[in-house]
Amino acid sequence: MSRKPSDDNQNTLSRRNFMGAVVTAGAGAAAGGLILPESARAEVLFPKDRSEFGAGGAANPGGPYRSENDLYDCEVEGTLPKDLDGTWFRVGPDPQYPKPAKYEHDIMFDGEGHIGAFRIKDGHVDFRSRYARTQRWKAQHAARRSLFGMYRNPTTDDPSVNGLSRGTANTQIFFHHGKLLAMKEDSPPVAMNPVTLETTDDYYTFNGGLLGLTHTAHPKRDSETGEYIAFGYEAKGLATPDVFVFSADKTGHVNWHAWIKVPYASMIHDFAVTQKHVVFYVCPLATNMSLINGTLPQFNGPGPHFAWDSTLPTWFGVMRRGGDGKDLRWFKGPGYMCTHVMGCWSDGDKVTVDMDGGESNQFPFFPQLHEKFDPMKGAGHVMRFTVDLKNKRQTTYNIEKMYPDVVGALSRQDDRYHTVPYRYGFLLSSDPADGSRWAMFDHSKRSVNFFGLGRDASLAEMTFVPRKKGAAEADGYLIGVASYHKEGGRSDVVLVDTQHLDAGPVATIHLPYRLAPQIHGFWVDGGDLPG
Ligand SMILES: [Fe+2]
């Protein structure tokens, strides 16, 4: 919940206001004595304590980035495969402006989406990064200050932005029907040019086919037809239990949709799509208007949209693809929290979904309604969920912890296997002795291999890159960012052969600076890119 500024904060604020006035005055002088309107006199100075900064600064390795960059022909150690042709995109929350003091403890997820693109071809790589020009970014850019209050809480916004999209486009990017879509799950996607990173549509609705107000950050591509399948939760407004689910053909034309309701409004960060079914996992990171309005007695003011309510069960909902949603069937389970789908498939009426998750809340930055946060219970493992729709009396789902000794989050797979049986999965893992590692699972053998660079390097989520068109499942490379604490967070991008994780990187792209924070990444084959 929002916290009252302490006396220390107020003292600090006074000092920062003074500094901000100096900065503003300096900018005015530099602009030839331009007199700024009162609304533009806000400070542009981020808190010194990056871990406390509420607009993205807590993201590893911390601090806002804010610099849009172009770097032609990056330095490469090792050898980029000559036949590797494509662009690796990454995105994360990068605060555009500091928030007012009363919101500076807001969570990192509320930074503006900053997209990075590594264009790899002929053994060379060029880097470009740009903010998504969301409606929010443009309004704040014009005003030279933060206008949107707390994470997913429009009751805290400046009145001047009423009616604008709050979307930050900071969570994941996806390429389909020639469009690079940058996504945040509280709003429609933003469309961008995949080469220039120019924003081409700040409110993309699939030519009006997206009927809900929201769109997930984790759409899927049908492994056989190439269709795009997505959904949006809270699709009829804040804290509503309504979900809009749809598919679009290769041209982006919406060719199926359905409206459903979930048992209660909560964070539905990802979903599972098989050849036959769509699966939603509803967990107790819940929301309601009392929380958003700040009328819950245990909190002081408006909340950051979600709170963990351990009294709620989880629900595993399965519906038929292509139907009207009336067949949706809910299976009940304990209060787990799962965020990302590793892989899934349908075998007749039996549905299997693998997700990373823990036995309680995994996001300590959201408040707990009933007990203290327990990091042990929140530790993530690869969990296998199964239901058999043929059994009409089954009311619960089955859970298996697949690899009890491996802890991690942000599970991925070879994206060509989104909707069909799969064998290999990936996880950003952590180990007390070895630090962050990329884990590669072979489910057929129940075995796991790791890649890591030791405790001095912090790895972000990886993306799988096929070795070539038609390569076997998971035959290729893992690509992702390594950041070095002892170098002020300076970043490399490493490329590792999935057949030889133990051999270290095939190539290391050295950046001369720290990269912007990242949540997810996405690979686009060069043959699919324009130009
Ligand atoms: Fe995600």
Boltz pocket constraint, residues with backbone or C-beta under 6 A from the ligand:
constraints:
  - pocket:
      binder: B
      contacts: [[A, 171], [A, 172], [A, 217], [A, 218], [A, 269], [A, 339], [A, 340], [A, 520]]
      max_distance: 6.0
